[in-house]
C-alpha cells in the first residue's frame, strides 16, 4: 500500500508539474502568428517543458518523423487524428513596397499579375512553387502560377523581399498587416483574397495521455471569435 501511495503521489506531481519535450512541425507563418505570441507565457508557466518547433513546408508524416503534432488549415485529417483549432479564420494578402509600385499600375484583377514581378515560394518535396489562390467577388475560385525574378523557401524571406521592392508577394495578411500599417507595404487585390478556415493543431489520439502535451494544447487552443 505504501508503494501504491508513493506511485499515486508521483503521478499527481507529474500532473501538477508536467515535463518533457514537445515537437511540432509547422510553417514559419504559424510560428510567427500563432506560437510566438503565446510561447513565452507557456514556457514560463511550465519550466520543465521544452518545445521544439520545426519549420517545414512539406506534408510531414508526424508519426514516422516522431513529431508530437503538426499544423494544418481546417480539420481535414487522417484516421485516428484529433484536431484543435489554434487560430481564427485568416486570409492572404498581395503586397508590394511603394518603391515597387513607383511607375507601375497596381493589378486590379489576378490576371494582371502576368505583367508584374511576383515573388515565389518554393515548396519542399515537390520542388514546385506555391500557387496563388483567389476568389472573385462573384465567388469563382482561381488558382494561378505566377512568374518573377526571385523565389524563396519561406514566407518570411518572401515578405522581406517584398519590403525590399523585389516584387509582389502573396502572404498571410497577419504577417503583412504591421508593415501595411507602417506604410512599408501596399496591399492590392483585397476583394479577391478570401478567408480560409483557421489553423488546427493535429495529433494522434494517444497524445492526450501526456500531461505536458495536454497543457500545451490547452495553452495554444484558440478561444476567440472565428472571423477576425
C-alpha positions, 0 to 999 in steps of 0.5 A: 500500500505504501508503494501504491501511495508513493506511485499515486503521489508521483503521478499527481506531481507529474500532473501538477508539474508536467515535463518533457519535450514537445515537437511540432512541425509547422510553417514559419507563418504559424510560428510567427502568428500563432506560437510566438505570441503565446510561447513565452507565457507557456514556457514560463508557466511550465519550466520543465517543458521544452518545445521544439518547433520545426519549420517545414513546408512539406506534408510531414508524416508526424508519426514516422518523423516522431513529431508530437503534432503538426499544423494544418488549415481546417480539420481535414485529417487522417484516421485516428487524428484529433484536431484543435483549432489554434487560430481564427479564420485568416486570409492572404494578402498581395503586397508590394513596397511603394518603391515597387509600385513607383511607375507601375499600375497596381493589378486590379484583377489576378490576371494582371499579375502576368505583367508584374514581378511576383515573388515565389515560394518554393515548396519542399518535396515537390520542388514546385512553387506555391500557387496563388489562390483567389476568389472573385467577388462573384465567388469563382475560385482561381488558382494561378502560377505566377512568374518573377525574378526571385523565389524563396523557401519561406514566407518570411524571406518572401515578405522581406523581399517584398519590403525590399521592392523585389516584387509582389508577394502573396502572404498571410495578411497577419504577417503583412498587416504591421508593415501595411500599417507602417506604410512599408507595404501596399496591399492590392487585390483585397476583394479577391483574397478570401478567408480560409478556415483557421489553423488546427493543431493535429495529433494522434489520439494517444497524445492526450495521455501526456500531461505536458502535451495536454497543457500545451494544447490547452495553452495554444487552443484558440478561444476567440471569435472565428472571423477576425 
